[in-house]
Amino acid sequence: MDTRQLAAFCAVVERKSFSQAAERLGVTQPAVSLQVRSLEKRLGRKLLDRSGRRVEPTEAGLALYRGAQRMLALEGQLIEELDAGEEGELGGTLEVGASTGPGSTVVPVLLCEFQRENPGVAVSLSISDTQSVVDRVAERELELGVVGAARRHRGVVFEPFFRDEVVLACPPGHPFAGRSVSLEELREEPLIVMQEGAGVRQVIEDELRRAGSRLRDLEPRLELGLQESVKSAVAAGHGVTFISRTAIEADLAAGTLVTARVKGLEPSREISLVRFAGRSPTRAADAFLEFARERL
């Protein structure tokens, strides 16, 4: 079976558009259409429903898509092994995504150290919220993801990577500094939260539910995107926020932020590794994970 046809078909299924599939593959839209038509003709099946605004796979198309993903992953792995040799120097590209917590602290340092020891590997790291990272791994745009919350998704698997403490960050001189405060006291302070989809926010929502409360009970007035935004707002004295301790170690050392604890809450999170379900890892991915786990 022609893997170029399978790659074009999978790209259309994942992008739900011939034009976006062509852009992803770096070819023309007519070329993608021809590959898909040739595949349908060879199999004698209609694989895609083109009647709506978005292209959707038929039942036969879904079955083919699942098998095609495995074949394409295996092809990539075989090519890499043939190019480098089983015992040869690592090569290829390692594309990793990370949510803002691990992506701004632990992950970039690990990737830099790994690439220095393996100069034949080109490393790419993209940062976004947890849900976006999971979605991109599921769409096979990223080989690995590192996120702060394991969200259910049929297309991926999660593995424990390392643990991270979540603290309440305050500006210097704040009455909460160094204290354990109650939820009632916290309700009286301006609470800054991260956007929906952020791993820290999910951890806090889960921890509050276990304590018999909800995030909305704290009446947060500011929702400011992701980690860097809330950290800047707290440092400027506009409120307090829950954030990864790892993400503010430098700020704590510099005295630009301080921490507090909330009675009844012990928020921490398992930083998780995200892989595409059924995808055979490349040698570079396996080597990086072995490298990282020796250092975490």
C-alpha positions in Angstrom: 0.0 0.0 0.0 1.3 3.4 -1.0 2.3 5.2 2.2 2.1 8.6 0.4 -1.6 8.0 -0.2 -2.1 6.9 3.5 -0.3 10.1 4.7 -2.5 12.3 2.6 -5.6 10.5 3.7 -4.6 10.7 7.4 -3.8 14.4 7.1 -7.3 15.1 5.6 -9.0 13.1 8.5 -7.0 15.0 11.1 -7.4 18.4 9.6 -11.0 17.8 8.2 -10.0 19.8 5.2 -8.2 19.1 1.9 -6.6 22.5 1.8 -5.3 22.4 5.4 -4.0 18.8 4.8 -2.1 20.1 1.8 -0.6 22.9 3.8 0.5 20.5 6.5 2.1 18.2 3.9 3.7 21.0 1.9 2.0 20.0 -1.3 -0.9 21.3 -3.5 -4.5 20.6 -2.7 -5.1 18.8 -6.1 -2.2 16.5 -5.2 -3.9 15.6 -1.9 -7.2 15.0 -3.7 -5.6 12.8 -6.3 -3.9 10.7 -3.6 -7.1 10.2 -1.7 -9.1 9.4 -4.9 -6.5 6.8 -5.9 -6.7 5.2 -2.5 -10.5 5.0 -2.6 -10.3 3.5 -6.2 -7.8 0.9 -5.1 -9.8 -0.1 -2.0 -13.2 0.1 -3.8 -14.5 2.0 -0.8 -15.7 5.6 -0.1 -13.4 6.7 2.7 -14.4 10.3 3.2 -17.8 12.1 3.4 -17.4 15.4 1.5 -21.0 16.5 1.7 -20.8 18.8 4.8 -18.7 21.9 5.6 -16.0 19.7 7.0 -14.6 16.5 5.6 -15.4 13.5 7.8 -14.3 9.8 7.5 -16.8 7.2 6.7 -17.0 4.0 8.8 -14.5 2.3 6.4 -12.4 5.5 6.6 -12.2 5.3 10.4 -11.1 1.7 10.3 -8.4 2.5 7.7 -7.2 5.6 9.6 -6.5 3.6 12.7 -4.4 1.1 10.8 -2.7 3.7 8.6 -1.4 5.6 11.7 0.4 2.5 12.8 1.8 1.8 9.4 3.1 5.4 9.0 4.6 5.4 12.5 6.4 2.1 11.7 7.6 3.4 8.4 9.2 6.4 10.1 10.8 4.2 12.7 12.2 1.9 10.0 13.6 4.8 8.0 15.3 6.3 11.1 16.8 2.9 12.0 18.1 2.3 8.5 19.6 5.8 8.3 21.3 5.7 11.7 21.8 2.0 12.3 20.7 0.4 15.5 23.8 1.3 17.3 24.6 4.5 15.4 24.5 8.1 16.3 21.0 9.4 17.1 19.5 11.6 14.4 16.2 13.0 13.2 13.9 15.5 14.8 12.3 15.3 18.3 9.2 17.4 18.5 7.9 18.0 22.0 5.1 20.1 23.4 4.7 21.2 27.0 2.2 23.2 29.1 3.4 26.4 30.6 4.5 25.1 33.9 7.0 22.3 32.9 7.5 24.0 29.6 9.1 27.2 31.1 11.3 25.4 33.7 12.2 21.7 33.6 11.6 20.6 30.0 13.7 23.2 28.1 16.7 22.6 30.3 16.4 18.8 29.8 16.1 19.2 26.1 19.1 21.5 25.8 21.2 19.0 27.8 20.0 16.1 25.7 20.7 17.9 22.4 24.2 18.8 23.6 24.9 15.1 24.2 23.2 14.1 20.9 24.1 16.8 18.4 22.6 14.8 15.5 19.1 15.3 16.9 17.2 18.5 16.0 14.9 19.4 19.0 11.7 21.5 18.8 9.7 22.6 21.8 6.3 24.4 21.6 4.5 25.8 24.6 0.7 26.0 25.0 -2.0 25.0 27.5 -2.5 21.4 28.6 -5.5 20.7 26.4 -3.8 22.1 23.3 -0.7 19.9 23.9 -2.8 16.8 24.3 -4.8 17.6 21.1 -1.6 18.0 19.1 -0.1 14.7 20.3 -3.4 13.1 19.4 -3.2 14.6 15.9 0.4 13.3 15.6 1.8 16.8 15.2 4.0 16.2 18.3 5.7 13.0 19.3 5.7 13.8 23.1 3.9 16.1 25.4 4.6 17.1 29.0 1.6 18.4 30.8 0.4 19.3 34.3 -3.0 17.5 34.2 -3.9 14.1 32.6 -7.1 14.9 30.7 -9.1 12.0 29.2 -8.5 11.6 25.5 -9.0 8.4 23.5 -6.1 9.1 21.2 -3.3 9.4 23.8 -1.9 7.6 26.8 -0.5 9.3 29.9 2.5 8.2 32.0 3.8 9.7 35.3 6.9 11.9 34.7 7.5 13.8 37.9 5.7 15.6 40.8 5.2 19.4 41.1 4.0 21.4 44.2 1.3 24.1 43.6 1.5 27.1 46.0 -0.4 30.3 46.6 1.9 33.1 45.3 1.6 36.6 46.8 3.4 39.9 46.4 6.1 40.8 48.9 4.7 42.3 52.1 1.3 40.7 51.6 -0.6 39.8 54.8 -0.7 36.1 53.6 3.1 35.9 53.2 4.5 32.8 55.0 1.1 32.0 56.6 -1.5 29.2 56.4 -4.8 31.0 55.6 -8.4 29.8 55.5 -10.6 29.6 52.5 -12.7 32.4 54.1 -9.6 34.7 54.2 -8.8 33.8 50.6 -12.3 34.8 49.5 -11.6 38.3 50.7 -8.5 38.7 48.6 -8.4 39.4 44.8 -7.8 35.9 43.3 -6.2 35.7 39.9 -6.8 32.4 38.0 -5.4 30.9 34.8 -7.6 30.2 31.8 -9.7 27.1 31.3 -7.4 24.3 30.0 -4.5 25.2 32.3 -3.2 22.3 34.3 -2.8 24.2 37.6 -6.4 25.4 37.3 -7.6 21.9 37.0 -5.5 20.8 40.0 -7.0 23.6 42.2 -10.5 22.9 41.0 -10.1 19.2 41.9 -8.5 20.0 45.3 -11.3 22.4 46.2 -14.0 19.8 45.3 -12.3 17.4 47.7 -12.5 20.1 50.4 -16.2 20.6 49.7 -15.8 23.9 47.8 -15.6 25.2 44.3 -13.5 27.7 42.5 -16.4 30.0 41.9 -17.0 30.1 45.6 -13.8 32.1 45.9 -15.2 34.7 43.4 -12.1 35.1 41.2 -12.3 38.5 39.4 -9.3 38.1 37.1 -8.7 35.4 34.6 -5.4 36.2 32.9 -4.3 33.5 30.5 -1.4 31.3 31.6 1.5 31.2 34.0 3.5 34.3 33.0 0.5 36.5 32.9 -0.7 35.6 36.4 2.8 35.8 37.8 3.3 39.3 36.5 0.0 40.5 37.9 0.8 39.1 41.3 4.3 40.6 41.3 2.7 44.0 40.5 0.4 43.7 43.5 -2.9 43.0 41.8 -3.8 39.9 43.8 -2.8 36.3 44.6 -2.7 33.2 42.5 -2.2 29.4 42.6 0.9 28.5 40.6 3.6 25.8 40.2 6.3 26.3 42.8 8.9 25.2 40.2 7.8 28.1 38.0 8.5 30.7 40.6 11.7 29.4 42.2 13.8 32.3 40.7 11.2 34.9 41.8 11.2 33.5 45.4 15.0 33.6 45.5 14.9 37.2 44.2 12.2 38.3 46.7 9.7 39.4 44.0 7.2 36.8 45.1 6.4 35.0 48.4 4.2 32.0 49.1 1.4 31.0 51.5 -0.6 27.9 52.1 -4.4 27.4 52.3 -5.7 25.3 55.2 -7.3 22.1 54.0 -5.6 22.1 50.6 -2.5 20.2 49.7 -2.3 20.9 45.9 0.3 19.1 44.0 0.2 17.5 40.6 1.7 14.7 38.7 3.5 16.1 35.6 2.5 13.6 32.9 4.1 12.4 29.7 1.7 12.2 26.8 2.2 9.8 23.9 0.0 9.0 20.9 -1.8 5.7 21.5 -0.3 2.9 19.4 2.6 5.0 18.0 6.0 3.3 18.0 8.4 5.8 19.6 11.5 6.9 17.7 15.0 6.1 19.0 15.4 9.8 19.8 12.2 9.9 21.9 13.2 6.7 23.8 16.7 8.1 24.4 15.3 11.4 25.6 13.0 9.8 28.1 15.7 7.6 29.5 18.0 10.7 29.7 15.3 12.7 31.5 14.3 10.1 34.0 17.9 9.7 35.1 17.9 13.4 36.1 14.4 13.9 37.6 
